[in-house]
């Protein structure tokens, strides 16, 4: 079945550091890819999505590029702030005839940014 | 103002009892979903509905029954509760069909504890 692999479980950085959170996927079709962010006590919020190869998604200084060749969608930010501390989830969606769509999430990466 | 309302925010239940988790969305979306998040597993898809029709069910147990009485409602009935059902249950919704389906937006969740 479709799956998403996030290798970093915890990421600890200082303010103004560069962030990379890795995301690789496995899917039988041509998935749409997403990054969501979740703050404590809240539901996941969409950061951005990408639907086709080489498409770049971006929001709030975060960005990721859909790479079908390496089946990756790595999240990057040039300079993190303390307010970016949260859990980041990579997800994919494939469409299936007659069954609508569902998101498959990675295990999430908890980012902690120190001042 | 929250556009996806989940009630209650916290719920404590005893093993063997039955509870209903409420979800209403005021976004005019045609598709609604339930996801579960626990300490053991990341965000996990449970059900999807489109125009009040069940599209996909990834929940093995029949103890979990979604109920859609209105177009913007998708409640979740859980019977014969077990401690393993303890999790945060998120309702989500989206608009569109097929590959143009928007990214799901999530509610703030209902945190269920089964004693």
Interface residues (C-beta under 8 A of the other chain):
Chain A: X32 X34 X36 X41 X42 X43 X44 X45 X46 X49 X51 X89 X91 X93 X95 X96 X98 X99 X100 X101 X102 X103 X104 X105 X106 X107 X108
Chain B: X4 X31 X33 X35 X42 X43 X44 X45 X48 X50 X55 X56 X58 X90 X92 X98 X99 X101 X103 X104 X105 X106 X107 X108 X109
